[in-house]
Amino acid sequence: MRTAILLLCAATLSACGLGDTATSAAVAAKAKAREIERAREVERQVVDDLQKANEQAAQRMKEAESK
């Protein structure tokens, strides 16, 4: 009986640690997902800026060639 109580207590205490670990992992994964989404937004903005710069350079080239 005493052994069963000790095992039950040990199992309960170890389960709390597993729950904390799982919660920490979930929070870290969510933070990483937000970080990835922000990086994608920055990438989209950089690509848009590069396209605009290329369009402006092409326009300037046409203007210089026509003079």
Phi and psi in degrees as GROMACS dihedral restraints (atoms count N, CA, C in turn):
[ dihedral_restraints ]
;  ai    aj    ak    al  type     phi  dphi    fc
    3     4     5     6     1   -63.2    20    10
    4     5     6     7     1   -39.7    20    10
    6     7     8     9     1   -63.2    20    10
    7     8     9    10     1   -40.5    20    10
    9    10    11    12     1   -63.8    20    10
   10    11    12    13     1   -40.1    20    10
   12    13    14    15     1   -66.0    20    10
   13    14    15    16     1   -43.0    20    10
   15    16    17    18     1   -63.0    20    10
   16    17    18    19     1   -42.1    20    10
   18    19    20    21     1   -65.2    20    10
   19    20    21    22     1   -39.3    20    10
   21    22    23    24     1   -63.7    20    10
   22    23    24    25     1   -44.2    20    10
   24    25    26    27     1   -63.4    20    10
   25    26    27    28     1   -43.3    20    10
   27    28    29    30     1   -63.1    20    10
   28    29    30    31     1   -42.0    20    10
   30    31    32    33     1   -64.7    20    10
   31    32    33    34     1   -40.7    20    10
   33    34    35    36     1   -64.2    20    10
   34    35    36    37     1   -44.9    20    10
   36    37    38    39     1   -67.5    20    10
   37    38    39    40     1   -38.0    20    10
   39    40    41    42     1   -70.8    20    10
   40    41    42    43     1   -32.0    20    10
   42    43    44    45     1   -65.0    20    10
   43    44    45    46     1   -35.8    20    10
   45    46    47    48     1   -62.7    20    10
   46    47    48    49     1   -41.3    20    10
   48    49    50    51     1   -64.4    20    10
   49    50    51    52     1   -39.3    20    10
   51    52    53    54     1   -66.3    20    10
   52    53    54    55     1   -38.1    20    10
   54    55    56    57     1   -64.4    20    10
   55    56    57    58     1   -41.9    20    10
   57    58    59    60     1   -64.1    20    10
   58    59    60    61     1   -41.0    20    10
   60    61    62    63     1   -63.7    20    10
   61    62    63    64     1   -44.2    20    10
   63    64    65    66     1   -64.3    20    10
   64    65    66    67     1   -40.9    20    10
   66    67    68    69     1   -64.1    20    10
   67    68    69    70     1   -44.4    20    10
   69    70    71    72     1   -61.3    20    10
   70    71    72    73     1   -41.5    20    10
   72    73    74    75     1   -65.1    20    10
   73    74    75    76     1   -39.5    20    10
   75    76    77    78     1   -66.2    20    10
   76    77    78    79     1   -41.9    20    10
   78    79    80    81     1   -64.8    20    10
   79    80    81    82     1   -43.1    20    10
   81    82    83    84     1   -63.6    20    10
   82    83    84    85     1   -40.2    20    10
   84    85    86    87     1   -65.6    20    10
   85    86    87    88     1   -39.7    20    10
   87    88    89    90     1   -66.4    20    10
   88    89    90    91     1   -40.9    20    10
   90    91    92    93     1   -63.9    20    10
   91    92    93    94     1   -40.6    20    10
   93    94    95    96     1   -66.0    20    10
   94    95    96    97     1   -37.5    20    10
   96    97    98    99     1   -63.9    20    10
   97    98    99   100     1   -41.1    20    10
   99   100   101   102     1   -63.7    20    10
  100   101   102   103     1   -41.0    20    10
  102   103   104   105     1   -62.7    20    10
  103   104   105   106     1   -41.6    20    10
  105   106   107   108     1   -64.9    20    10
  106   107   108   109     1   -41.6    20    10
  108   109   110   111     1   -64.0    20    10
  109   110   111   112     1   -41.4    20    10
  111   112   113   114     1   -62.3    20    10
  112   113   114   115     1   -40.9    20    10
  114   115   116   117     1   -63.1    20    10
  115   116   117   118     1   -38.7    20    10
  117   118   119   120     1   -65.4    20    10
  118   119   120   121     1   -39.0    20    10
  120   121   122   123     1   -63.3    20    10
  121   122   123   124     1   -43.0    20    10
  123   124   125   126     1   -63.2    20    10
  124   125   126   127     1   -41.9    20    10
  126   127   128   129     1   -60.5    20    10
  127   128   129   130     1   -44.9    20    10
  129   130   131   132     1   -59.9    20    10
  130   131   132   133     1   -41.6    20    10
  132   133   134   135     1   -65.6    20    10
  133   134   135   136     1   -41.7    20    10
  135   136   137   138     1   -64.0    20    10
  136   137   138   139     1   -42.9    20    10
  138   139   140   141     1   -62.3    20    10
  139   140   141   142     1   -43.6    20    10
  141   142   143   144     1   -61.4    20    10
  142   143   144   145     1   -44.2    20    10
  144   145   146   147     1   -62.9    20    10
  145   146   147   148     1   -40.1    20    10
  147   148   149   150     1   -65.7    20    10
  148   149   150   151     1   -39.7    20    10
  150   151   152   153     1   -63.7    20    10
  151   152   153   154     1   -42.5    20    10
  153   154   155   156     1   -63.5    20    10
  154   155   156   157     1   -42.0    20    10
  156   157   158   159     1   -63.9    20    10
  157   158   159   160     1   -40.4    20    10
  159   160   161   162     1   -65.3    20    10
  160   161   162   163     1   -40.0    20    10
  162   163   164   165     1   -63.6    20    10
  163   164   165   166     1   -42.7    20    10
  165   166   167   168     1   -64.6    20    10
  166   167   168   169     1   -40.6    20    10
  168   169   170   171     1   -64.7    20    10
  169   170   171   172     1   -40.6    20    10
  171   172   173   174     1   -65.0    20    10
  172   173   174   175     1   -40.3    20    10
  174   175   176   177     1   -64.1    20    10
  175   176   177   178     1   -43.2    20    10
  177   178   179   180     1   -64.4    20    10
  178   179   180   181     1   -36.9    20    10
  180   181   182   183     1   -63.7    20    10
  181   182   183   184     1   -44.6    20    10
  183   184   185   186     1   -61.7    20    10
  184   185   186   187     1   -42.1    20    10
  186   187   188   189     1   -64.7    20    10
  187   188   189   190     1   -39.4    20    10
  189   190   191   192     1   -69.7    20    10
  190   191   192   193     1   -37.3    20    10
  192   193   194   195     1   -70.1    20    10
  193   194   195   196     1   -30.9    20    10
  195   196   197   198     1   -79.1    20    10
  196   197   198   199     1   -12.0    20    10
